[in-house]
Amino acid sequence: MLTKNSNLENRIVFVIPLDGDVGCMTKSLEFAKEASDSECEFIITDDKFFKIKMFAGKLIGQRNIFIDTTVVFKSKLRMSNVPKIFYCQNGKLENVVKLTPENVDNELIKLRKKAKKE
């Protein structure tokens, strides 16, 4: 489980807020459904559980899905209302990718390649 003291050796964390661009959110959630066996961890964040259940109900309980109804990840990371992918390498945050309608397709293709289990 992802915690404050988690080992970030080689980790990909994908934070998906449900109150942003509908296109980016939808594509991100579809990616999460397809990536249930990947090395990527997903945090779906919204302050209303019914909204999470409505948009991401089938993902609840998946081993690499974390639900954040206190919106702690969004506020702590000072996120805007767009999905972000955090790439960690050797215990350090290497890159943060902010998904936009213009880059979402290309970034999800890149993520798919990086997140595959060996």
C-alpha positions in Angstrom: 0.0 0.0 0.0 1.2 3.5 -0.8 2.0 5.4 2.4 4.1 8.4 3.4 7.0 6.1 4.1 6.5 3.9 1.0 9.6 2.7 -0.8 9.6 4.8 -4.0 12.5 2.8 -5.5 10.9 2.3 -8.9 7.3 3.3 -8.8 4.7 4.9 -11.0 1.8 6.6 -9.3 -1.2 7.9 -11.4 -3.5 10.3 -9.5 -6.9 10.7 -11.2 -9.1 13.5 -9.8 -12.8 13.1 -10.9 -13.5 16.8 -11.1 -11.5 17.8 -14.1 -11.5 17.4 -17.8 -14.0 14.6 -18.7 -12.0 13.4 -21.6 -8.7 13.0 -19.7 -10.6 11.5 -16.7 -12.4 9.0 -18.8 -9.3 7.9 -20.7 -7.3 7.7 -17.5 -10.0 5.4 -15.8 -10.1 3.2 -18.9 -6.4 2.9 -18.7 -6.7 1.9 -15.1 -9.2 -0.8 -15.9 -6.8 -2.3 -18.6 -3.7 -2.0 -16.3 -4.9 -4.1 -13.4 -1.8 -6.3 -13.7 0.7 -3.5 -14.3 3.3 -2.0 -12.0 1.3 1.3 -11.9 -0.6 2.4 -8.8 -3.7 4.5 -9.2 -5.2 7.0 -6.8 -8.7 8.0 -7.6 -9.6 11.1 -5.7 -12.9 13.0 -5.1 -14.7 14.1 -1.9 -17.9 12.2 -2.9 -17.7 8.5 -2.7 -20.9 8.1 -4.8 -19.1 9.9 -7.6 -16.1 7.5 -7.4 -18.5 4.6 -7.4 -20.4 6.0 -10.4 -17.3 6.6 -12.5 -14.9 4.0 -11.2 -17.1 1.4 -9.4 -15.5 -1.6 -11.2 -12.0 -0.5 -10.1 -12.8 -0.5 -6.4 -11.0 -3.4 -4.7 -8.5 -3.9 -7.5 -5.0 -4.4 -5.9 -3.4 -1.4 -7.4 -6.3 1.1 -6.9 -6.5 3.4 -3.9 -9.5 5.5 -3.2 -9.0 9.0 -1.7 -12.3 10.5 -0.5 -10.5 12.9 1.9 -8.8 14.5 -1.2 -5.5 14.3 0.7 -3.4 13.5 -2.3 -4.9 16.2 -4.4 -4.4 18.9 -1.7 -0.9 17.7 -0.6 0.3 17.5 -4.1 -1.2 20.9 -4.9 -2.9 19.4 -7.9 -5.1 21.1 -10.4 -8.1 19.1 -11.6 -6.1 17.1 -14.2 -4.7 13.6 -13.9 -1.0 13.4 -13.2 1.5 10.6 -13.5 4.4 10.5 -11.0 7.5 8.6 -12.1 9.9 7.6 -9.3 13.3 6.1 -10.0 15.9 5.0 -7.4 13.9 6.5 -4.6 13.5 9.9 -6.1 10.7 11.6 -8.0 12.1 11.8 -11.6 9.2 13.2 -13.6 5.7 14.5 -13.2 3.4 14.4 -16.3 0.3 16.5 -16.3 -2.3 15.1 -18.7 -4.1 17.5 -20.9 -6.6 16.9 -23.8 -3.6 17.5 -26.2 -1.2 15.0 -24.7 -3.4 12.3 -22.9 -3.2 9.8 -25.7 0.5 9.9 -26.2 1.3 9.9 -22.5 -0.9 6.9 -21.9 0.9 5.0 -24.6 4.2 5.9 -23.0 2.9 4.8 -19.6 1.6 1.5 -20.9 5.1 0.6 -22.1 6.8 1.7 -18.8 4.2 0.1 -16.5 4.2 -3.4 -18.0 5.4 -6.1 -15.6 8.6 -7.8 -16.6 
